[in-house]
Amino acid sequence: MDVTLPTTGREKGQPAVCPTDDDTIAPRRVGTQKKMDKQSLDYVLRSGLAGGLAGCAAKTIVGPLDRVKILFQASNPQFAKYTGSWFGVVTAMRDINRQDGMRGLFRGHSATLLRIFPYAAIKFLAYEQIRAVIIRDKSQETPWRRLISGSLAGITSVFFTYPLEVIRVRLAFETKRDSRSSLTSICKQIYREQPRLPQAAPPTTLSSSTSPISTVVTSTVASTSATLQTVTPRSGLANFYRGFAPTLWGMLPYAGMSFLTHDTASDWLRHPSIAAHTTIPNPTPNLPSHPTDIQTHKPPPLTYWAELLAGGLAGLVSQTASYPLEVIRRRMQVGGAVGDGHRLGMAETAGRIWGERGWRGFWIGLTIGYFKVVPMVATSFFVYERGKLWLGI
């Protein structure tokens, strides 16, 4: 007796509409794919779109943790009591939710997405472009070249998007209900903040024994101080680049180690001994070929868990390598919201952190940093790699 099994609505060999890793093949076009020019505008736009979407997805996943981490790093007085406890993160999130609701946990998230899309887009497309120049073939695929490619990509992206990062941090730093600021008001506040200038010494009464030289020196110092206060810029665009120097220094190990670790871990997971369990099959050899077609020779895509594992390891290593500089950067960014408001230098900020908490001050919030960065970077690389497949690059 013949039994006809129900069909799924697709012929054999066709990919599933919503495939799992057990029933997934890499997306493909009809015929053998040609190698896409990475310097073409089409590739740049597609890789930038994939990178921007990856960044937005990653930041949304960890939005509440990001808010609490900023409050810890910047030593917000209201949340300083939570920093020494393993349960401080949960307690802080509970208090924010109790006071402001779920919206409080995503305070500053609109500015985050406004910044992260161009940041991630520039970072990933810059990495593809720089990598194509530095690593031209398999023989040049070295850890050092991968590190340099990632570091340069990170520096490029942060240069163009740093002011948006300062705005996001300032929005997330606010905790009082009666002092909530809009995006516009925060921008105006940062722009108008004035650096503290040295105060001129009060005029002294000259005695009859004061020499003419002392009188000249005193008047010269007073006039010079007045001139400095007149010509020194007290506000402006420079305020939006507070903490830019440690950001550049921190981006070297962070972006560099992130891309290096991800690419290295991906190579390990594609090792022939485990590739059957960690990669998605690519059936392109069964497709008709043409003499003029050029194979892409792209490595097979990783399964979802393998891709998330490679991205998670990248987040763990990069966060550890760059965290002290990240703490310094956060303190400099909120310099106008705490203390006397004057612009802190990198060395001065580091000295203050050391004076307050010692060496532990540079690692405060690292635990929450791991809880935030590991899933964030894992999600970012996963969405980016899948996005490239979906967009055909």
Number of C-alpha atoms within 10 A of each C-alpha: 3 4 5 6 6 6 8 8 7 10 9 9 8 9 15 15 9 7 10 11 15 10 12 18 21 18 15 16 10 8 13 19 18 13 13 14 11 15 12 9 10 13 20 21 13 19 28 25 23 28 29 26 20 28 29 24 19 22 24 15 15 18 18 22 21 25 25 25 23 21 23 27 24 25 21 18 11 12 18 15 13 15 19 11 10 11 10 19 22 15 14 24 19 14 15 21 16 11 14 15 13 14 13 21 22 22 25 23 23 13 18 23 20 15 24 26 23 21 26 27 26 26 27 27 24 23 26 20 19 18 20 14 12 14 16 10 9 7 7 12 13 12 16 12 17 24 22 22 26 29 26 20 27 29 21 18 22 22 14 13 18 19 19 20 20 27 23 24 23 23 24 23 23 19 19 10 10 7 8 13 14 11 16 9 11 17 19 12 16 22 16 14 18 18 18 12 12 9 10 13 10 7 9 7 7 10 7 6 6 10 10 9 8 11 11 11 11 15 12 12 13 16 13 13 16 13 11 12 16 10 8 11 11 17 15 13 11 14 23 19 17 26 26 20 16 21 24 20 16 26 27 23 23 28 27 28 27 31 27 25 24 24 17 17 19 21 13 14 22 20 12 10 10 11 17 12 15 22 25 19 18 15 12 18 9 9 12 9 14 9 5 8 12 13 14 12 9 8 11 15 20 24 22 16 14 19 24 23 22 25 28 27 19 28 30 22 20 26 25 16 17 20 20 20 23 21 26 29 28 24 24 28 24 26 23 21 19 14 8 10 14 17 21 20 16 18 11 13 20 22 13 15 19 14 11 10 12 13 13 12 19 19 18 21 23 19 13 19 22 17 15 23 26 23 21 26 27 25 25 27 28 24 24 25 20 20 19 18 15 14 14 16 21
